[in-house]
Amino acid sequence: MNFLKNIFGRILATWALLVFAITLIVMSIPIWLTSFIKDPKGTELFRKISKGWMDFFFIGHRLPY
């Protein structure tokens, strides 16, 4: 049983790393573009984009238990 947990844990960690890296690459372009917008609009847009990204990445934190 411990052997299976080890295998599934490594698969899940690899999956999480891949999803994080791919979404980070995709989201880096719009986040970078917010630096060309003057504050406070640029900061607010950055906050909304990064919040949307984290809502997508951490999908489970909004599920009811």
N, C-alpha and C positions, 0 to 999 in steps of 0.2 A: 504493500500500500504506500509506503514511504517513497518507493521508487517511482510510482505513478504520479504522486504529488510533485516530485522533483521534475519530472518530464513536463507535466502540465504547467507547472510554475514557470519553467523556462520558455515554453511556447507562449504563454500569456505575457511574460515580460518582453519577449521579442515582438509580439503583436503590438503592445502598448508603445514600444520604442518606435516602431515603424509608423504607426498612426500619428504619433506626436511629431516625428521628423517630417513626414509628408505634409501634414497640416501646417507646420511651422514654415516650411518653404513656400507653400501656397499663400499663407497669410502675411508673409514678410513684405510682399510687394505693396498691398494696400496700407499696411502699417507704415512703411517707409514713405509712401506718398502723403501721409498726414503731416509729415514734417514740413511740407511746403505750404500748409495752411496756417494762417496766423492764429495765435491764441486769442481767446479761449476756444474757438471753434475747432481748431486742429486737435487740441487736447481732448475735447469732448468726443470727437469722431474716433480718435485713437482708443479712448475708453470703451466706446460702443463696439468697435471691431474686436478688441481683445476680449471683452466680455462674451461676445458671440462665439469667438473661437474657443474659449474655455467652457462655455455651455455645451458646445459640440463635443469637445474632447472629454470632459467629465460628465458624460450623459447621465450617469447613475445618481448624481447628487440631487437631482430634481424629481426622482421617482418616489412615490409614496411607499412607505414600508408597512 
